[in-house]
Amino acid sequence: MIHGYHIIWGTYGFWLPNDPRGSWSDFVYAWELVRFGPATKSIERRDVDPDKYQAWREAARKALKYPAVTLSGKQALEAANGFSRLIAKSRLCAWACSILPEHVHLVLARHRYKIEFAVNLLKGEATRRLVEVGLHPMESYRNDKGKLPSMWNENQWIVYLDTEEAIENAVRYVEENPEREGLKRQRWTFVTPFAGIPQGGWTTYH
């Protein structure tokens, strides 16, 4: 039985659909990226030559329609405020969260929402919050109708968690993730410490 999910998604331009290391995509939707190869969908991360990969990534990013998004500390904080608002409103249960400059990690408990729908709601609420406070990273790229490009990658990677051990490992990984990028661990008020799987029957966490 699935009790939770470890979800990872990137900001715009972070992990491209034809990334040589593998990706979560079946198709390269952006025409400007087609010349850099087909989609490289893979569950496991592939080993690549670091120098060749760096050259590929720099060239591919330059071909993007918009500059890749890197969140500042203030932008990450406001994105978290958006997550907090949605989690409270929808009664989601987050067991861990790390917001890095180019990607987000969340461990969520199973909910009445499909996980893909919950992730879209989280992305949307974070985006609204950044617009509200004037910190949306794509603000200078509004079109004639006032619409902003998405600051997030379209897809996400989802790991299904069906045991206490799997949940505890995911929580530990997410909590330690900022340190891997030389940042401090993060503490968010909307995160509920994991207290184990309740005994018996179907559980909706909230």
KAHU-V251675 format. One line per field, one symbol per residue. ss: DSSP state (a for helix, b for strand, c for the rest). phi: phi as a letter, one per 30 degrees, with the letter a starting at -180 (. if undefined). burial: I if it has 24 or more other ideal C-beta (glycine too) atoms within 12 Angstrom, else O. A space follows every 10 residues. Layout:
# KAHU-V251675
ss->???
phi->???
burial->???
This chain:
# KAHU-V251675
ss->cccbbbbbbb bccccccccc ccbccccccc aaaacccccc bcccccccca aaaaaaaaaa aacccccccc ccaaaaaaaa aaaaaaaaaa cccbbbbbbc ccbbbbbbbc ccccaaaaaa aaaaaaaaaa aaccccccaa accccccccc cbccccbbbb bccaaaaaaa aaaaaaaaaa cccccccccc bccccccccc cccccc
phi->.dcabccbbc deidbddcee djbcccacdd ddcedcjddb eadcdcdbde dddddddddd dddddbddcb ddeddddddd ddeedddddc hdbccaabcc ebabcbccde bddddddddd ddeddddddd decibddced cdddcidcdd dcddcbcbcd cbbddddddd ddddddeedd cicddcbbdd dcedcjdedi idbcda
burial->OIIIIIIIII IIIIIIIIII IOIIIOOIOI OOIOOIOOII OOOOOOOOOO OOOOOIIOOI IOIIOIOIIO IOOOIIOIII IIIIIIIOOI OIIIIIIIII IIIIIIIIII IOIOIOOIIO IIIIIIIIII IOOOIIIIOO OOOOOOOOII IIIIIIIIIO IOOOOIIIOI IOIIIOIIOO OOOOOIOIOI IIOIOOIOOO OOOOIO
